[in-house]
Amino acid sequence: MKSAENSSGTLWRWVSVGASLVGILAFSWPLWVSLVPWPQAVLGPAAVIITPVVVVVVLLSSEPQLRNPRVLAMVGVLAALAAAARLLSAGMGGIEFVFVMVILAGRVLGARLGFVVGALALAVSSLMWGGFGPWSAFQMLAVGFVGAVAGLLPRWTGRPRVELGMLMVYGAVASYVFGLLMNLWFWPVVLGSGTTLSLVEGAGFGENAASFFLYSLATSTLTWDTVRAITTVVTLGVIGIPALTALRRVIARPALHREVFGLGVMENERIR
């Protein structure tokens, strides 16, 4: 029985890894459109169709962990708090607190559940805000990745300041990477064709990558993404250690299994 459960868990982990890689390809199709025989008119709609499927598959891969009622309750609470944080900071010019909750969730609950918290937070807040559209699945996937990677970062047990410093650096990097990923989605849609920074189907990777980089700098990297990075770093610096301590105490008795996203690493942890 236990062998069958382990085999099922391993299968789901590899499924989630494969689906995540497909999601990255769906995000980055504008950069490799010149390397395949399919036109932009096919790849763009295909990415819009594939990305929601990827999100659902990765969410389903966490179903075995969510059978634990304590874990399910924690995921629900953190997703609700992250959604509320996003709603409260909506329209504030890049000042966003959702990454803080998602990073803390991924750090405490593990990578796959961190993905769940991030994806659900974006879905709930988008539905409540009325901002649900073709871009929403890409946002869910990107913020889910933010939580997942937080759960994969090295662990420094007993060194809270070192851990906090790492999370602050990661929060800044994740803020910029999120902006780049979302710009990959908006770039072909917003600019269309005919501008100096537009995606050119017949151009090489280098030319399109340079155009995208300049587009991203001009639209969000130097503004929205920088404000998001500062907000995330400062907020983590203020509440990071007490928040991590409180969250870990909630799940520490009894000790819960922590499965690291896609790599099958499991550990028992009891916080006293």
C-alpha positions in Angstrom: 0.0 0.0 0.0 2.7 2.4 1.0 4.7 1.4 -2.1 1.7 2.3 -4.3 1.3 5.6 -2.6 5.0 6.4 -3.1 4.8 5.5 -6.8 1.7 7.7 -7.2 3.5 10.6 -5.5 6.5 10.2 -7.7 4.3 10.1 -10.8 2.5 13.3 -9.8 5.8 15.0 -9.1 7.1 14.3 -12.6 3.8 15.3 -14.1 4.0 18.7 -12.3 7.6 19.2 -13.5 6.6 18.4 -17.1 3.6 20.6 -16.9 5.7 23.4 -15.5 8.1 23.1 -18.4 5.2 23.3 -20.9 4.0 26.4 -19.1 7.4 28.0 -19.5 7.3 27.2 -23.2 3.8 28.7 -23.4 5.1 31.9 -21.8 8.2 32.2 -24.0 6.8 31.4 -27.4 7.4 34.9 -28.8 11.2 34.3 -28.3 11.3 31.0 -30.2 8.6 31.6 -32.8 11.3 32.0 -35.5 12.7 28.5 -34.6 9.5 26.6 -35.5 7.4 26.4 -38.7 4.2 27.6 -37.1 3.1 31.2 -37.4 2.4 33.7 -34.6 -1.3 33.4 -35.4 -1.2 29.7 -34.3 1.3 29.9 -31.4 -0.4 32.8 -29.6 -3.9 31.2 -29.3 -2.3 27.8 -28.6 -0.5 29.3 -25.6 -3.7 30.8 -24.3 -5.4 27.4 -24.5 -2.5 25.4 -23.1 -1.7 27.6 -20.1 -4.9 27.0 -18.1 -4.5 23.3 -18.7 -1.0 23.5 -17.2 -2.3 25.4 -14.2 -4.9 22.7 -13.6 -2.5 19.9 -13.9 0.0 21.4 -11.5 -2.8 22.1 -9.0 -4.0 18.5 -9.3 -0.5 17.2 -8.6 -0.9 18.7 -5.0 -4.1 16.8 -4.3 -2.5 14.1 -2.2 -1.1 16.7 0.2 -4.4 18.6 0.4 -6.1 15.5 1.8 -4.7 16.5 5.2 -7.3 18.8 6.7 -4.7 20.9 8.5 -2.8 21.5 5.3 -6.0 22.2 3.4 -7.0 24.8 6.0 -3.6 26.5 6.0 -3.6 26.7 2.2 -7.1 28.2 2.2 -6.2 30.8 4.8 -2.9 31.8 3.1 -4.6 32.0 -0.3 -7.3 34.1 1.1 -4.8 36.5 2.8 -2.8 36.7 -0.4 -5.9 37.5 -2.4 -6.9 40.2 0.1 -3.4 41.6 0.0 -3.6 41.9 -3.8 -7.1 43.5 -3.7 -6.0 46.0 -1.1 -3.0 47.1 -3.2 -4.8 47.1 -6.5 -4.2 50.3 -8.6 -1.4 51.5 -6.3 1.3 51.8 -9.1 3.2 48.6 -8.5 2.8 48.5 -4.7 1.8 44.9 -4.2 1.9 42.7 -1.1 0.7 39.4 -2.7 4.2 38.2 -3.3 5.0 38.4 0.4 2.2 36.0 1.4 3.0 33.7 -1.5 6.7 33.5 -0.7 6.0 32.9 3.0 3.5 30.1 2.0 6.0 28.4 -0.3 8.7 28.6 2.3 6.6 27.0 5.1 4.3 24.6 3.2 6.7 23.5 0.4 7.0 24.2 -3.3 3.9 22.5 -4.6 1.6 23.9 -2.0 3.3 27.3 -2.5 2.2 27.0 -6.1 -1.3 26.3 -5.0 -1.5 29.3 -2.7 -0.1 31.6 -5.5 -2.4 30.3 -8.2 -5.5 30.4 -6.0 -4.8 33.9 -4.7 -4.6 35.2 -8.2 -7.8 33.4 -9.3 -9.8 34.6 -6.3 -8.6 38.2 -6.4 -9.1 38.4 -10.2 -12.7 37.1 -9.9 -13.5 39.5 -7.1 -11.8 42.4 -8.8 -13.4 41.7 -12.2 -10.0 41.5 -13.8 -10.4 37.9 -15.1 -9.4 37.4 -18.8 -7.1 35.5 -21.1 -4.1 36.8 -19.2 -5.3 35.4 -15.9 -4.0 31.9 -16.4 -0.5 33.3 -17.1 -0.7 35.4 -13.9 -1.8 32.3 -11.9 1.1 30.3 -13.4 3.7 33.0 -12.8 2.7 33.7 -9.2 2.4 30.0 -8.6 6.0 29.7 -9.7 6.9 32.4 -7.2 5.6 30.3 -4.4 7.0 27.1 -5.8 10.6 28.4 -6.1 10.4 29.8 -2.5 9.9 26.2 -1.4 12.9 25.0 -3.3 15.4 27.5 -1.9 18.1 26.2 0.4 17.2 25.8 4.1 19.1 27.3 6.9 17.6 25.8 10.1 18.3 27.9 13.1 19.6 30.9 11.1 16.5 33.0 10.7 18.3 36.2 9.7 20.2 34.4 6.9 17.0 32.8 5.7 15.3 36.2 5.8 18.1 37.8 3.8 17.8 35.0 1.2 14.0 35.5 0.9 14.4 39.3 0.6 16.9 38.8 -2.3 14.6 36.2 -3.8 11.6 38.5 -3.5 13.4 41.2 -5.5 14.4 38.8 -8.2 11.0 37.2 -8.4 9.4 40.6 -8.8 11.4 41.4 -11.9 11.1 37.9 -13.3 7.3 38.0 -12.9 7.3 41.3 -14.8 9.3 39.8 -17.6 7.1 36.8 -17.9 3.9 38.8 -18.0 5.5 41.2 -20.5 6.1 38.2 -22.7 2.4 37.6 -22.8 1.5 41.3 -23.4 4.3 42.2 -25.8 2.8 40.7 -29.0 -0.7 41.6 -28.0 -0.2 45.2 -27.0 2.3 46.3 -29.7 0.9 44.3 -32.6 3.1 44.6 -35.7 4.7 47.6 -37.4 6.6 49.3 -34.5 10.3 49.3 -33.9 9.9 47.0 -30.8 7.3 44.6 -32.3 7.7 40.9 -32.5 9.0 40.0 -36.0 8.2 36.4 -37.1 11.1 36.2 -39.6 13.6 37.7 -37.3 16.2 35.7 -35.3 16.1 35.1 -31.6 18.6 37.8 -30.8 16.7 40.5 -32.6 13.4 39.6 -31.0 15.0 39.2 -27.6 16.5 42.7 -27.9 13.2 44.2 -28.9 11.5 42.5 -26.0 14.1 43.6 -23.5 13.7 47.3 -24.6 9.9 46.9 -24.5 10.1 45.5 -21.0 12.4 48.2 -19.8 10.2 50.9 -21.2 6.9 49.5 -19.9 7.5 47.9 -16.4 11.0 46.9 -15.4 12.1 50.4 -14.4 8.7 51.4 -12.9 6.1 48.8 -11.8 8.5 45.9 -11.3 11.0 48.1 -9.3 8.2 49.3 -7.0 7.0 45.8 -6.6 10.5 44.6 -5.7 11.0 47.4 -3.1 7.6 46.7 -1.6 8.2 43.0 -1.3 11.7 43.3 0.1 10.7 45.9 2.7 7.6 44.0 3.8 9.5 40.7 4.1 12.2 42.5 6.2 9.6 43.8 8.6 7.3 40.8 9.1 9.4 37.9 7.7 10.8 36.3 10.8 7.8 36.6 13.1 5.5 35.5 10.2 7.6 32.4 9.4 7.8 31.5 13.1 4.1 31.8 13.6 3.2 29.8 10.4 5.7 27.0 11.3 4.3 26.7 14.8 0.8 26.2 13.4 1.9 23.2 11.2 4.5 21.8 13.5 2.3 19.7 15.9 2.1 17.1 14.7 5.0 17.3 12.2 3.8 17.5 8.6 5.5 16.1 5.6 7.0 18.7 3.3 7.3 17.6 -0.3 9.6 19.7 -2.4 8.1 20.6 -5.7 8.9 18.1 -8.4 12.1 16.7 -6.9 10.6 14.2 -4.5 12.5 15.4 -1.4 10.6 14.9 1.8 11.4 15.9 5.3 9.7 15.9 8.7 10.0 19.1 10.6 8.9 19.8 14.2 9.1 23.4 15.4 9.3 23.8 19.2 
